[in-house]
Amino acid sequence: EFLALRLVNGSDCTGRLEVFYNGTWGSICSNRMSQLTAVTVCKHLNCGDGGEIERDFEYGRGSGPTWLDYIECTEQHSSLWQCQSEPWNPHSCDNRAEETHISCTGKYKCTHAAIQTFVYSADREKLRVVGGEDVCSGRVEIWNQGSWGTICDDFWDVADANVVCRQLGCGSAVSALSEAAFGEGTGPIWLEKVHCKGTELSLWDCPSKPLLGKNCDHKEDAAVDCSEEQSLVPWVLLHVLPLHFHLASPHRSVTDNMRVSTPVILCIILGALLCLILAILAGQIQRARAQQR
């Protein structure tokens, strides 16, 4: 299923929080929601590094399902999909007064992480690592059939880990870990015998088998340890050219969200090329001045 997030009935970065799930936009309930979760939402939507939960409900009440409740994020989370919550349920809260209203504040820093948050990839949002020290290490979990589950470590190697690290927006894999190195999962075990070449852009491009029967248990959960996030220019060259991106803009329709427009992609590429050209010209000018002397 396609997942998306938006704020409605407000300005670009304020409004009632809604999630697109199972083909329908619906509200998110605010029970136990902290300011840290609001901050994570704002970062997810590229709306700044600060956020507040509004209590005056000035952005109206929803009419669709209430998909999620009891969402709890930590400082390590950069996306709402990485946070813990109750299972998906169209009646997560019965009282519309419990719907979430958020106001985002602060200036968003122009960093690699900011650009990755701005660019929405449905594949990336269905993959996470849990139990590590940061968002680039931990037990590998994938989203399937409405719940998070693990991967069996049969045949798990560095090539598989490299694909996971790339999909997470991290650097190359330091190691591919097995035997529940970051703790045992509790949900289903979705895959076994994953066999990547290491060049794939997504784990979904790799051959694998769905787990049938009881060939694996959580003592064999696969994990990764990735190096830090890639620098901006290599990331642009590796990902902007071959991929069609989904855009997580809070004021666009689902159809508009499906991919970034051609002008946006061209601006990113031309910006990187312009920096390279300016560096070459600066070097040539310095050499010409040296010859004149």
C-alpha positions as CSV (number, residue, x, y, z in Angstrom):
1,E,0.0,0.0,0.0
2,F,1.1,3.6,-0.6
3,L,1.8,5.7,2.4
4,A,1.8,9.5,2.5
5,L,1.5,12.2,5.1
6,R,0.0,15.7,5.0
7,L,-1.4,18.7,7.0
8,V,-4.8,20.0,5.9
9,N,-7.0,23.1,6.5
10,G,-4.0,25.3,7.5
11,S,-1.0,26.8,5.7
12,D,1.8,24.9,4.1
13,C,3.1,23.5,7.4
14,T,0.2,23.8,9.9
15,G,-3.0,21.9,10.0
16,R,-4.8,18.7,10.9
17,L,-2.5,15.7,10.5
18,E,-3.7,13.0,8.0
19,V,-2.2,9.8,6.6
20,F,-2.9,8.1,3.3
21,Y,-3.3,4.4,3.9
22,N,-5.2,1.6,2.2
23,G,-6.3,4.0,-0.5
24,T,-7.9,6.5,1.9
25,W,-6.9,9.7,3.7
26,G,-7.6,9.5,7.4
27,S,-6.7,11.3,10.7
28,I,-4.1,10.4,13.3
29,C,-5.2,10.4,17.0
30,S,-3.2,12.4,19.5
31,N,-3.3,10.1,22.6
32,R,0.1,10.1,24.3
33,M,1.5,12.1,21.5
34,S,4.5,14.2,22.7
35,Q,6.1,17.3,21.2
36,L,9.0,15.1,20.0
37,T,6.5,13.3,17.8
38,A,5.3,16.6,16.5
39,V,8.9,17.6,15.7
40,T,9.3,14.2,13.8
41,V,6.2,15.0,11.7
42,C,7.6,18.4,10.8
43,K,10.9,17.0,9.8
44,H,9.2,14.2,7.8
45,L,7.3,16.9,5.9
46,N,10.3,19.2,5.4
47,C,8.6,21.8,7.5
48,G,11.3,22.7,9.9
49,D,13.1,21.3,12.9
50,G,10.4,22.4,15.5
51,G,6.8,21.7,16.0
52,E,3.9,22.0,18.5
53,I,0.7,20.1,19.0
54,E,-2.2,22.6,18.8
55,R,-5.0,22.2,21.3
56,D,-7.6,24.7,20.0
57,F,-8.6,22.4,17.0
58,E,-8.7,25.4,14.7
59,Y,-8.1,23.2,11.6
60,G,-11.5,21.5,11.7
61,R,-12.5,17.9,12.1
62,G,-11.9,15.0,9.7
63,S,-14.6,12.8,8.2
64,G,-12.6,9.8,7.2
65,P,-11.1,6.9,9.2
66,T,-8.8,7.5,12.2
67,W,-5.9,5.3,11.1
68,L,-3.3,5.5,14.0
69,D,-3.1,6.2,17.7
70,Y,-0.5,6.1,20.5
71,I,2.4,7.1,18.3
72,E,5.7,7.5,20.2
73,C,8.8,8.8,18.4
74,T,12.3,9.2,19.7
75,E,15.2,11.6,18.8
76,Q,16.6,8.9,16.5
77,H,13.5,8.9,14.2
78,S,13.5,11.1,11.1
79,S,10.3,9.7,9.7
80,L,6.9,9.0,11.3
81,W,6.9,5.5,9.9
82,Q,9.9,4.6,12.1
83,C,8.0,5.4,15.3
84,Q,6.1,2.9,17.4
85,S,2.3,2.9,17.4
86,E,-0.8,0.8,17.8
87,P,-1.7,-1.3,14.7
88,W,-3.5,0.3,11.8
89,N,-7.2,0.5,12.6
90,P,-9.9,2.7,10.8
91,H,-11.4,3.4,14.2
92,S,-8.3,4.1,16.3
93,C,-10.2,6.8,18.2
94,D,-13.9,7.5,18.2
95,N,-13.7,11.1,19.4
96,R,-12.9,13.6,16.7
97,A,-11.6,15.9,19.5
98,E,-8.6,13.5,19.7
99,E,-7.4,14.2,16.2
100,T,-3.9,15.7,15.9
101,H,-3.4,19.3,14.9
102,I,0.2,20.4,14.4
103,S,2.0,23.7,13.9
104,C,5.6,23.5,12.5
105,T,8.2,26.1,13.4
106,G,11.9,26.8,12.8
107,K,14.1,26.9,9.8
108,Y,14.9,23.7,8.1
109,K,18.7,23.2,7.6
110,C,19.8,22.6,4.0
111,T,21.6,19.3,4.6
112,H,21.7,15.9,3.0
113,A,19.2,14.7,5.6
114,A,16.9,17.6,4.8
115,I,16.9,16.7,1.1
116,Q,16.2,13.1,1.8
117,T,13.3,14.0,4.0
118,F,12.0,16.3,1.2
119,V,12.2,13.4,-1.3
120,Y,9.6,10.8,-0.5
121,S,10.4,7.3,-1.5
122,A,7.7,4.7,-0.8
123,D,10.2,1.9,-0.8
124,R,12.4,3.6,1.8
125,E,9.4,4.2,4.1
126,K,8.7,0.4,4.2
127,L,12.2,-0.4,5.5
128,R,13.7,0.5,8.9
129,V,16.4,-0.6,11.4
130,V,15.7,-1.1,15.1
131,G,17.8,-1.4,18.2
132,G,21.0,0.3,17.0
133,E,22.7,3.5,18.1
134,D,21.4,5.5,15.2
135,V,19.2,5.3,12.1
136,C,22.0,3.5,10.2
137,S,22.4,0.4,12.3
138,G,20.1,-2.2,13.8
139,R,17.8,-5.1,13.2
140,V,16.3,-4.9,9.7
141,E,12.5,-4.7,9.5
142,I,10.2,-4.4,6.6
143,W,6.6,-3.3,6.3
144,N,4.3,-5.9,4.8
145,Q,0.5,-6.7,5.1
146,G,0.0,-4.0,7.7
147,S,2.8,-4.8,10.1
148,W,6.5,-4.6,10.6
149,G,8.5,-7.9,10.5
150,T,12.1,-9.1,10.3
151,I,14.3,-11.0,7.8
152,C,15.8,-14.4,8.4
153,D,19.7,-14.3,8.3
154,D,20.0,-17.3,6.0
155,F,22.5,-16.3,3.2
156,W,22.6,-12.8,4.7
157,D,25.9,-11.1,3.6
158,V,27.5,-7.7,3.0
159,A,25.9,-7.4,-0.5
160,D,22.5,-7.6,1.1
161,A,23.5,-5.1,3.8
162,N,24.8,-2.7,1.2
163,V,21.4,-2.6,-0.5
164,V,19.7,-1.9,2.9
165,C,22.2,0.8,3.8
166,R,21.7,2.5,0.4
167,Q,17.9,2.3,0.7
168,L,18.1,3.9,4.2
169,G,20.2,6.8,2.8
170,C,23.3,5.7,4.8
171,G,26.8,5.0,3.6
172,S,28.2,1.6,2.6
173,A,27.8,-1.4,4.9
174,V,30.4,-1.9,7.6
175,S,29.1,-5.4,8.4
176,A,26.1,-7.7,7.8
177,L,25.1,-9.1,11.2
178,S,23.2,-12.3,12.0
179,E,21.8,-14.2,15.0
180,A,19.7,-11.2,16.3
181,A,22.8,-9.0,16.9
182,F,20.6,-6.1,17.9
183,G,18.0,-8.1,19.7
184,E,15.1,-10.3,18.7
185,G,12.1,-9.0,16.9
186,T,8.5,-9.7,18.0
187,G,6.5,-9.5,14.8
188,P,6.4,-11.9,11.8
189,I,9.5,-13.0,9.9
190,W,8.6,-11.9,6.3
191,L,11.6,-13.0,4.2
192,E,14.4,-15.6,4.1
193,K,17.3,-16.4,1.7
194,V,17.7,-12.8,0.4
195,H,20.3,-12.8,-2.3
196,C,21.3,-9.3,-3.5
197,K,24.2,-8.6,-5.9
198,G,24.9,-5.4,-3.9
199,T,24.1,-3.0,-6.8
200,E,20.3,-3.0,-6.4
201,L,18.7,0.3,-5.4
202,S,16.1,-1.4,-3.2
203,L,15.8,-4.6,-1.2
204,W,12.6,-5.3,-3.2
205,D,14.8,-5.7,-6.3
206,C,16.7,-8.7,-4.8
207,P,15.7,-12.3,-5.1
208,S,14.3,-13.7,-1.9
209,K,11.7,-16.2,-0.6
210,P,8.8,-15.6,1.7
211,L,9.2,-17.5,4.9
212,L,7.0,-20.6,4.9
213,G,6.5,-22.8,7.9
214,K,8.9,-22.6,10.8
215,N,12.3,-22.6,9.1
216,C,13.5,-19.6,11.0
217,D,12.9,-17.9,14.3
218,H,13.7,-14.5,15.8
219,K,17.1,-15.8,17.0
220,E,18.1,-15.5,13.4
221,D,17.0,-12.0,12.7
222,A,19.2,-10.2,10.2
223,A,20.8,-6.8,11.0
224,V,23.1,-4.2,9.4
225,D,25.8,-1.7,10.6
226,C,26.1,1.1,8.0
227,S,28.7,3.9,7.8
228,E,27.5,7.5,8.1
229,E,25.3,9.2,5.6
230,Q,26.6,9.8,2.1
231,S,27.8,13.2,1.0
232,L,25.3,15.2,-1.1
233,V,26.9,15.1,-4.6
234,P,27.4,11.3,-4.8
235,W,23.9,10.9,-3.4
236,V,22.4,13.1,-6.2
237,L,24.4,11.3,-8.9
238,L,23.4,7.9,-7.6
239,H,19.8,8.4,-6.8
240,V,18.3,11.4,-8.7
241,L,19.1,10.1,-12.2
242,P,17.9,6.5,-12.0
243,L,15.0,6.9,-9.6
244,H,11.4,8.2,-9.8
245,F,10.8,9.9,-6.5
246,H,7.7,10.5,-4.5
247,L,7.2,13.9,-3.0
248,A,5.9,14.4,0.5
249,S,4.5,17.9,0.2
250,P,1.6,18.5,2.6
251,H,-0.4,20.6,0.1
252,R,-0.3,18.3,-2.9
253,S,-2.8,15.7,-3.9
254,V,-1.9,12.0,-4.0
255,T,-1.6,12.1,-7.8
256,D,0.8,15.1,-7.6
257,N,2.8,13.3,-4.9
258,M,3.7,10.4,-7.1
259,R,6.9,11.9,-8.4
260,V,9.0,15.0,-8.4
261,S,8.6,17.2,-11.4
262,T,11.3,17.4,-14.1
263,P,12.2,21.0,-13.2
264,V,13.0,20.1,-9.6
265,I,15.2,17.2,-10.7
266,L,17.0,19.4,-13.3
267,C,17.6,22.1,-10.7
268,I,19.3,19.6,-8.3
269,I,21.5,18.2,-11.1
270,L,22.4,21.6,-12.6
271,G,23.3,22.9,-9.1
272,A,25.8,20.1,-8.6
273,L,27.3,20.6,-12.1
274,L,27.5,24.3,-11.6
275,C,29.6,23.9,-8.4
276,L,31.9,21.6,-10.3
277,I,32.3,24.0,-13.2
278,L,33.0,26.9,-10.9
279,A,35.7,24.9,-9.2
280,I,37.4,24.1,-12.5
281,L,37.2,27.8,-13.6
282,A,38.7,28.9,-10.4
283,G,41.7,26.5,-10.9
284,Q,42.2,27.8,-14.4
285,I,42.2,31.4,-13.3
286,Q,44.8,30.7,-10.6
287,R,47.1,28.9,-13.1
288,A,46.8,31.8,-15.6
289,R,47.7,34.4,-13.0
290,A,50.7,32.2,-12.0
291,Q,51.9,32.1,-15.6
292,Q,51.6,35.9,-15.9
293,R,53.9,36.3,-13.0
